[in-house]
Amino acid sequence: MRIAVFGANGPTGRQLTEQALAAGHQVTAVTRRPSAFTARAGLTVAQADVADPPAVEQAVAGQDAVLSALGVPFSKQPITVYSQGITHIMAAMERQGVKRLLAVSSSVTDPNWRPSNAFFFNNVLDPLVNRKLGRTLHADMRRMEALIRQSALDWTIARPSGLFDHPTVTAHELAVDAADGLFTARADLAASMLAQLTDDRFVRRAMAVITTEAKPSILKLIWNEGIKKK
């Protein structure tokens, strides 16, 4: 299958690209920094910014599916990367006749997501980190989700919980809208998204993904994902 991965140079995009190539897909890695990729069989690197509609359309042309792994750090300023990027991606897909879209969002966008047996997270960390420090980021993710839901594409919104790096795919669970768990390994998120290229269970649905085997330190996760990235 021919797949375009937007945000391919990010940590989730890297996982998607590597796993897709290993599975035998033809992958177009869409990035602003093409020099970060080494040429290899099955891989095409396209330099594009999601704010540039012609460049986005060129990357989408000829694909069978598009995977969006756009990501930016927390900011006090308004964030529009997710909503603006998905607007340009979906417009290009509609013009090019590409139907299958999978886009990374977050469990935080579901108002009912409250992991069980996680009192400190639910009452201290979530309000402080996700609802305050990450307020503008998650607001734009919600705008992105709303735009996707309005489209006529065969879309799936992937909602991981707290993302962390793990070298291999591990045991993980999927659920509609929200899953009862705090963490998601990027390897598991990528594997679950790629599996949906040949599975219609989550077409036009939100797919929550949680890792049930490996677990990171929650304080290290907050440092790496919310603070150190800046």
Secondary structure, 3 states (H helix, E strand, C coil): CEEEEECCCCHHHHHHHHHHHHCCCEEEEEECCHHHCCCCCCEEEEECCCCCHHHHHHHHCCCCEEEECCCCCCCCCCCCHHHHHHHHHHHHHHHHCCCEEEEECCHHHCCCCCCCCCHHHHHHHHHHHHHHHCHHHHHHHHHHHHHHHHCCCEEEEEEECEEECCCCCCCEEEEECCCCCCEEEHHHHHHHHHHHHHCCCCCCEEEEEEECCCCCCHHHHHHHHHHHCC
